[in-house]
């Protein structure tokens, strides 16, 4: 009787044992799931890019194409982009580089100064200042659009180069606006640098300004490069502020200029619009690919301590 019950239990447990995967099978199943998810994400990321590039090569000016490379593929859209007399695409591109470059340099330097003061000095109101910066950063920038327009309009009546339709006013707004969260990133990085380095330099007779220029800035190069690239990309790709504050055609940025291509004469010609989008994206892509190691290292190092 015991033999029959043992045999029956072995028969019932056999399917359960067969359904359990081995360690090797579970590992390969995990790899397969991760690869499938990664492939799906890559497809969703690259399909719009391939679509835009394909439309920029389509000389019929249509976004709808069965082939990835259109049969009538050519560079006519790119030639029309730079040869247009009424829409100075090259001027818009240079304006974007000018605004993004100057704003990035000023923002990185002012952010480094503020982060150095918050990291190395202990003064009254320090914690309150840091909380105020965080609270201000909570509100989206769109809420301040009307206030910025009014302020720049009033300042322009007294100081013409800081009024509306001026690149200087945009640089001032971008420089001050980019400091909020960047200050905490740089401060977290500076907190990870030993304080003994500054103390030894002070003993040798160095001033805080010398320490900041000759020691802190070189050591903080990864995080400064990170916020520099992020600031450049944000200013370069901004549309709302230039659309609101700039009025002259020769002072517009590349993003506002691309909008004009679609809202005016080229309302049905998507080929020139997509060609402009491809040309505008290439500098940012090249900059990111060139400095991606600094970006990753700077973000991870700056997140150690806030």
C-alpha beads as a LAMMPS data file, in Angstrom:
LAMMPS data file: protein, C-alpha beads

306 atoms
305 bonds

1 atom types
1 bond types

-500.0 500.0 xlo xhi
-500.0 500.0 ylo yhi
-500.0 500.0 zlo zhi

Masses

1 110.0

Atoms # bond

1 1 1 0.000 0.000 0.000
2 1 1 2.874 2.385 0.785
3 1 1 4.469 1.571 -2.568
4 1 1 1.280 2.575 -4.408
5 1 1 1.002 5.900 -2.518
6 1 1 4.692 6.698 -3.153
7 1 1 4.283 5.955 -6.855
8 1 1 1.157 8.142 -7.010
9 1 1 2.965 11.071 -5.332
10 1 1 5.899 10.751 -7.737
11 1 1 3.523 10.793 -10.690
12 1 1 1.779 13.968 -9.449
13 1 1 5.071 15.778 -8.696
14 1 1 6.646 14.984 -12.039
15 1 1 4.800 17.699 -14.053
16 1 1 5.579 20.304 -11.407
17 1 1 9.277 19.499 -11.534
18 1 1 9.219 19.652 -15.332
19 1 1 7.641 23.137 -15.239
20 1 1 10.438 24.618 -13.095
21 1 1 13.136 26.332 -15.223
22 1 1 16.783 25.799 -14.543
23 1 1 19.125 28.672 -13.677
24 1 1 20.558 28.719 -17.205
25 1 1 17.095 28.840 -18.760
26 1 1 15.994 31.681 -16.455
27 1 1 19.123 33.632 -17.316
28 1 1 18.596 33.282 -21.046
29 1 1 14.921 34.171 -20.643
30 1 1 15.913 37.330 -18.798
31 1 1 18.363 38.215 -21.576
32 1 1 15.651 37.658 -24.193
33 1 1 13.152 39.901 -22.386
34 1 1 15.726 42.667 -21.967
35 1 1 16.759 42.483 -25.611
36 1 1 13.142 42.618 -26.787
37 1 1 12.459 45.685 -24.624
38 1 1 15.666 47.356 -25.820
39 1 1 14.804 46.688 -29.478
40 1 1 11.314 48.150 -29.014
41 1 1 12.721 51.275 -27.373
42 1 1 15.317 51.692 -30.133
43 1 1 12.638 51.326 -32.806
44 1 1 10.398 53.912 -31.146
45 1 1 13.368 56.289 -30.829
46 1 1 14.731 55.913 -34.359
47 1 1 11.546 55.680 -36.443
48 1 1 10.773 59.456 -36.142
49 1 1 14.408 60.299 -36.973
50 1 1 14.438 58.035 -40.032
51 1 1 11.073 59.439 -41.087
52 1 1 12.308 63.042 -40.890
53 1 1 15.524 62.258 -42.796
54 1 1 13.529 60.405 -45.452
55 1 1 11.119 63.342 -45.821
56 1 1 14.035 65.767 -46.156
57 1 1 15.310 63.757 -49.141
58 1 1 11.869 63.540 -50.733
59 1 1 11.775 66.228 -53.429
60 1 1 8.004 66.074 -53.701
61 1 1 7.709 67.797 -50.320
62 1 1 5.512 65.114 -48.765
63 1 1 5.786 63.372 -45.420
64 1 1 4.126 60.210 -46.719
65 1 1 6.503 57.778 -48.367
66 1 1 6.433 54.001 -48.641
67 1 1 10.180 53.634 -49.073
68 1 1 12.707 54.630 -46.436
69 1 1 14.814 56.149 -49.222
70 1 1 12.400 57.860 -51.669
71 1 1 12.733 57.056 -55.353
72 1 1 13.170 60.728 -56.177
73 1 1 15.686 61.272 -53.349
74 1 1 17.902 64.307 -53.676
75 1 1 19.364 67.335 -51.947
76 1 1 17.016 69.870 -53.518
77 1 1 15.354 70.625 -50.171
78 1 1 18.717 71.396 -48.566
79 1 1 19.698 73.686 -51.431
80 1 1 16.378 75.497 -51.206
81 1 1 16.890 75.885 -47.475
82 1 1 20.134 77.854 -47.815
83 1 1 19.292 79.673 -51.040
84 1 1 15.998 81.159 -49.878
85 1 1 16.097 84.966 -50.044
86 1 1 13.166 85.665 -47.745
87 1 1 14.093 83.300 -44.922
88 1 1 17.743 83.683 -43.813
89 1 1 18.290 80.188 -42.456
90 1 1 22.045 80.698 -42.019
91 1 1 21.468 83.877 -39.993
92 1 1 18.990 82.077 -37.752
93 1 1 21.462 79.256 -37.218
94 1 1 24.226 81.682 -36.267
95 1 1 21.852 83.535 -33.923
96 1 1 21.075 80.280 -32.120
97 1 1 24.780 79.494 -31.749
98 1 1 25.415 83.005 -30.474
99 1 1 22.651 82.905 -27.861
100 1 1 23.424 79.349 -26.751
101 1 1 27.202 79.872 -26.618
102 1 1 27.231 83.133 -24.660
103 1 1 24.449 82.000 -22.322
104 1 1 26.253 78.724 -21.635
105 1 1 29.585 80.381 -20.792
106 1 1 27.993 82.957 -18.478
107 1 1 25.691 80.392 -16.875
108 1 1 28.474 77.876 -16.188
109 1 1 30.755 80.494 -14.647
110 1 1 28.041 82.085 -12.472
111 1 1 26.764 78.648 -11.436
112 1 1 30.274 77.583 -10.423
113 1 1 30.668 80.737 -8.317
114 1 1 27.348 80.245 -6.550
115 1 1 27.953 76.524 -5.960
116 1 1 31.442 77.204 -4.586
117 1 1 30.034 79.723 -2.099
118 1 1 27.270 77.329 -0.975
119 1 1 29.672 74.403 -0.677
120 1 1 32.688 76.018 0.992
121 1 1 31.309 78.925 3.046
122 1 1 28.966 78.863 6.037
123 1 1 26.987 82.097 6.306
124 1 1 23.687 83.266 7.730
125 1 1 20.738 82.418 5.493
126 1 1 22.584 79.726 3.535
127 1 1 19.980 77.001 4.013
128 1 1 17.129 79.455 3.430
129 1 1 18.748 80.507 0.146
130 1 1 19.039 76.895 -0.984
131 1 1 15.392 76.223 -0.117
132 1 1 14.351 79.363 -2.011
133 1 1 16.223 78.172 -5.105
134 1 1 14.463 74.812 -4.907
135 1 1 11.043 76.393 -4.463
136 1 1 11.572 78.724 -7.420
137 1 1 12.634 75.765 -9.546
138 1 1 9.330 73.994 -8.826
139 1 1 7.314 76.471 -10.871
140 1 1 7.488 76.046 -14.667
141 1 1 9.105 78.811 -16.657
142 1 1 5.981 79.374 -18.747
143 1 1 4.312 81.009 -15.742
144 1 1 6.857 83.851 -15.850
145 1 1 6.424 84.575 -19.553
146 1 1 4.086 87.556 -19.160
147 1 1 6.189 88.977 -16.339
148 1 1 9.382 88.658 -18.391
149 1 1 7.759 90.342 -21.373
150 1 1 6.558 93.253 -19.229
151 1 1 9.896 93.615 -17.441
152 1 1 11.888 93.636 -20.676
153 1 1 9.474 96.095 -22.223
154 1 1 9.915 98.507 -19.321
155 1 1 13.692 98.049 -19.146
156 1 1 13.904 98.732 -22.881
157 1 1 12.520 102.226 -22.377
158 1 1 15.608 103.083 -20.299
159 1 1 18.256 100.639 -21.611
160 1 1 17.597 99.937 -25.276
161 1 1 19.858 96.903 -25.707
162 1 1 18.066 95.054 -22.855
163 1 1 14.556 95.592 -24.166
164 1 1 12.371 93.594 -26.503
165 1 1 13.756 92.315 -29.797
166 1 1 17.238 92.084 -28.305
167 1 1 19.621 89.155 -27.939
168 1 1 21.084 90.669 -24.771
169 1 1 17.754 90.366 -22.952
170 1 1 17.474 86.710 -23.934
171 1 1 21.030 86.017 -22.767
172 1 1 20.269 87.672 -19.428
173 1 1 17.134 85.547 -18.949
174 1 1 18.832 82.311 -19.991
175 1 1 21.862 82.949 -17.776
176 1 1 19.805 83.605 -14.668
177 1 1 17.235 80.902 -15.363
178 1 1 19.764 78.106 -15.846
179 1 1 21.358 78.574 -12.437
180 1 1 18.613 77.039 -10.295
181 1 1 18.998 73.275 -10.518
182 1 1 22.545 73.500 -11.907
183 1 1 23.718 75.088 -8.641
184 1 1 22.707 71.959 -6.731
185 1 1 24.407 69.657 -9.229
186 1 1 27.691 71.552 -8.988
187 1 1 27.387 71.929 -5.220
188 1 1 26.937 68.173 -4.850
189 1 1 30.072 67.605 -6.891
190 1 1 32.089 70.162 -4.900
191 1 1 30.961 68.592 -1.629
192 1 1 32.645 65.368 -2.737
193 1 1 36.011 67.177 -3.099
194 1 1 37.903 67.023 0.229
195 1 1 37.934 70.259 2.183
196 1 1 41.542 69.592 3.160
197 1 1 42.676 70.628 -0.338
198 1 1 41.320 74.143 0.199
199 1 1 42.695 74.317 3.737
200 1 1 46.195 73.351 2.613
201 1 1 46.068 75.999 -0.113
202 1 1 44.932 78.613 2.421
203 1 1 47.853 77.693 4.682
204 1 1 50.218 78.230 1.748
205 1 1 48.841 81.749 1.327
206 1 1 46.348 81.283 -1.519
207 1 1 43.118 83.293 -1.565
208 1 1 39.676 81.834 -2.132
209 1 1 39.621 83.366 -5.598
210 1 1 42.909 81.671 -6.493
211 1 1 41.656 78.379 -5.096
212 1 1 38.485 78.688 -7.151
213 1 1 40.278 79.440 -10.422
214 1 1 43.312 77.164 -10.168
215 1 1 41.986 74.201 -8.178
216 1 1 38.194 74.042 -8.018
217 1 1 37.422 74.702 -11.673
218 1 1 39.861 72.047 -13.015
219 1 1 38.598 69.453 -10.532
220 1 1 34.959 70.258 -11.358
221 1 1 35.446 69.948 -15.117
222 1 1 33.146 66.883 -15.499
223 1 1 30.114 68.486 -13.846
224 1 1 30.777 71.875 -15.475
225 1 1 30.925 70.199 -18.882
226 1 1 27.679 68.423 -18.097
227 1 1 25.718 71.520 -17.181
228 1 1 27.339 73.360 -20.078
229 1 1 26.099 70.836 -22.618
230 1 1 22.638 70.656 -21.036
231 1 1 22.360 74.447 -20.951
232 1 1 23.514 74.750 -24.554
233 1 1 20.950 72.195 -25.696
234 1 1 18.146 73.873 -23.739
235 1 1 18.901 77.364 -25.067
236 1 1 19.539 76.145 -28.610
237 1 1 16.232 74.291 -28.737
238 1 1 14.084 76.879 -26.974
239 1 1 11.114 78.187 -28.931
240 1 1 8.803 80.049 -26.564
241 1 1 11.056 82.846 -25.291
242 1 1 12.484 83.849 -28.709
243 1 1 8.984 83.678 -30.195
244 1 1 7.656 86.070 -27.556
245 1 1 10.572 88.520 -27.183
246 1 1 12.056 88.680 -30.695
247 1 1 10.344 90.456 -33.568
248 1 1 12.847 91.221 -36.338
249 1 1 13.402 88.507 -38.932
250 1 1 17.186 88.846 -38.818
251 1 1 17.253 88.277 -35.036
252 1 1 15.153 85.114 -34.860
253 1 1 16.563 81.774 -33.767
254 1 1 16.570 78.552 -35.709
255 1 1 13.527 77.105 -33.927
256 1 1 11.363 80.151 -34.574
257 1 1 12.619 80.267 -38.147
258 1 1 11.585 76.666 -38.774
259 1 1 8.123 77.530 -37.499
260 1 1 7.917 80.352 -40.045
261 1 1 8.680 77.913 -42.851
262 1 1 5.477 76.064 -42.046
263 1 1 3.258 78.983 -41.091
264 1 1 3.948 81.037 -44.230
265 1 1 4.763 80.222 -47.839
266 1 1 5.894 76.650 -47.240
267 1 1 2.737 75.479 -45.482
268 1 1 2.521 72.411 -47.758
269 1 1 6.215 71.826 -48.411
270 1 1 7.395 69.586 -45.601
271 1 1 10.629 68.765 -47.420
272 1 1 12.316 72.091 -46.679
273 1 1 10.991 72.056 -43.116
274 1 1 12.394 68.593 -42.403
275 1 1 15.680 69.503 -44.086
276 1 1 15.977 72.462 -41.722
277 1 1 15.180 70.202 -38.775
278 1 1 17.950 67.791 -39.777
279 1 1 20.515 70.585 -40.200
280 1 1 19.505 72.150 -36.883
281 1 1 19.837 68.828 -35.047
282 1 1 23.299 67.947 -36.343
283 1 1 25.332 70.413 -34.178
284 1 1 23.607 69.329 -30.972
285 1 1 24.037 65.658 -31.881
286 1 1 27.730 66.153 -32.612
287 1 1 28.243 68.047 -29.356
288 1 1 26.497 65.360 -27.326
289 1 1 28.409 62.521 -28.972
290 1 1 31.698 64.341 -28.415
291 1 1 31.099 65.010 -24.712
292 1 1 28.857 62.104 -23.691
293 1 1 31.472 60.603 -21.363
294 1 1 31.723 63.880 -19.448
295 1 1 27.926 64.131 -19.268
296 1 1 27.455 60.662 -17.779
297 1 1 30.359 61.037 -15.362
298 1 1 29.285 64.507 -14.292
299 1 1 25.686 63.528 -13.589
300 1 1 26.624 60.498 -11.525
301 1 1 29.290 62.388 -9.570
302 1 1 27.053 65.375 -8.940
303 1 1 24.322 63.158 -7.554
304 1 1 26.435 61.834 -4.685
305 1 1 25.627 64.535 -2.185
306 1 1 23.381 67.583 -2.217

Bonds

1 1 1 2
2 1 2 3
3 1 3 4
4 1 4 5
5 1 5 6
6 1 6 7
7 1 7 8
8 1 8 9
9 1 9 10
10 1 10 11
11 1 11 12
12 1 12 13
13 1 13 14
14 1 14 15
15 1 15 16
16 1 16 17
17 1 17 18
18 1 18 19
19 1 19 20
20 1 20 21
21 1 21 22
22 1 22 23
23 1 23 24
24 1 24 25
25 1 25 26
26 1 26 27
27 1 27 28
28 1 28 29
29 1 29 30
30 1 30 31
31 1 31 32
32 1 32 33
33 1 33 34
34 1 34 35
35 1 35 36
36 1 36 37
37 1 37 38
38 1 38 39
39 1 39 40
40 1 40 41
41 1 41 42
42 1 42 43
43 1 43 44
44 1 44 45
45 1 45 46
46 1 46 47
47 1 47 48
48 1 48 49
49 1 49 50
50 1 50 51
51 1 51 52
52 1 52 53
53 1 53 54
54 1 54 55
55 1 55 56
56 1 56 57
57 1 57 58
58 1 58 59
59 1 59 60
60 1 60 61
61 1 61 62
62 1 62 63
63 1 63 64
64 1 64 65
65 1 65 66
66 1 66 67
67 1 67 68
68 1 68 69
69 1 69 70
70 1 70 71
71 1 71 72
72 1 72 73
73 1 73 74
74 1 74 75
75 1 75 76
76 1 76 77
77 1 77 78
78 1 78 79
79 1 79 80
80 1 80 81
81 1 81 82
82 1 82 83
83 1 83 84
84 1 84 85
85 1 85 86
86 1 86 87
87 1 87 88
88 1 88 89
89 1 89 90
90 1 90 91
91 1 91 92
92 1 92 93
93 1 93 94
94 1 94 95
95 1 95 96
96 1 96 97
97 1 97 98
98 1 98 99
99 1 99 100
100 1 100 101
101 1 101 102
102 1 102 103
103 1 103 104
104 1 104 105
105 1 105 106
106 1 106 107
107 1 107 108
108 1 108 109
109 1 109 110
110 1 110 111
111 1 111 112
112 1 112 113
113 1 113 114
114 1 114 115
115 1 115 116
116 1 116 117
117 1 117 118
118 1 118 119
119 1 119 120
120 1 120 121
121 1 121 122
122 1 122 123
123 1 123 124
124 1 124 125
125 1 125 126
126 1 126 127
127 1 127 128
128 1 128 129
129 1 129 130
130 1 130 131
131 1 131 132
132 1 132 133
133 1 133 134
134 1 134 135
135 1 135 136
136 1 136 137
137 1 137 138
138 1 138 139
139 1 139 140
140 1 140 141
141 1 141 142
142 1 142 143
143 1 143 144
144 1 144 145
145 1 145 146
146 1 146 147
147 1 147 148
148 1 148 149
149 1 149 150
150 1 150 151
151 1 151 152
152 1 152 153
153 1 153 154
154 1 154 155
155 1 155 156
156 1 156 157
157 1 157 158
158 1 158 159
159 1 159 160
160 1 160 161
161 1 161 162
162 1 162 163
163 1 163 164
164 1 164 165
165 1 165 166
166 1 166 167
167 1 167 168
168 1 168 169
169 1 169 170
170 1 170 171
171 1 171 172
172 1 172 173
173 1 173 174
174 1 174 175
175 1 175 176
176 1 176 177
177 1 177 178
178 1 178 179
179 1 179 180
180 1 180 181
181 1 181 182
182 1 182 183
183 1 183 184
184 1 184 185
185 1 185 186
186 1 186 187
187 1 187 188
188 1 188 189
189 1 189 190
190 1 190 191
191 1 191 192
192 1 192 193
193 1 193 194
194 1 194 195
195 1 195 196
196 1 196 197
197 1 197 198
198 1 198 199
199 1 199 200
200 1 200 201
201 1 201 202
202 1 202 203
203 1 203 204
204 1 204 205
205 1 205 206
206 1 206 207
207 1 207 208
208 1 208 209
209 1 209 210
210 1 210 211
211 1 211 212
212 1 212 213
213 1 213 214
214 1 214 215
215 1 215 216
216 1 216 217
217 1 217 218
218 1 218 219
219 1 219 220
220 1 220 221
221 1 221 222
222 1 222 223
223 1 223 224
224 1 224 225
225 1 225 226
226 1 226 227
227 1 227 228
228 1 228 229
229 1 229 230
230 1 230 231
231 1 231 232
232 1 232 233
233 1 233 234
234 1 234 235
235 1 235 236
236 1 236 237
237 1 237 238
238 1 238 239
239 1 239 240
240 1 240 241
241 1 241 242
242 1 242 243
243 1 243 244
244 1 244 245
245 1 245 246
246 1 246 247
247 1 247 248
248 1 248 249
249 1 249 250
250 1 250 251
251 1 251 252
252 1 252 253
253 1 253 254
254 1 254 255
255 1 255 256
256 1 256 257
257 1 257 258
258 1 258 259
259 1 259 260
260 1 260 261
261 1 261 262
262 1 262 263
263 1 263 264
264 1 264 265
265 1 265 266
266 1 266 267
267 1 267 268
268 1 268 269
269 1 269 270
270 1 270 271
271 1 271 272
272 1 272 273
273 1 273 274
274 1 274 275
275 1 275 276
276 1 276 277
277 1 277 278
278 1 278 279
279 1 279 280
280 1 280 281
281 1 281 282
282 1 282 283
283 1 283 284
284 1 284 285
285 1 285 286
286 1 286 287
287 1 287 288
288 1 288 289
289 1 289 290
290 1 290 291
291 1 291 292
292 1 292 293
293 1 293 294
294 1 294 295
295 1 295 296
296 1 296 297
297 1 297 298
298 1 298 299
299 1 299 300
300 1 300 301
301 1 301 302
302 1 302 303
303 1 303 304
304 1 304 305
305 1 305 306
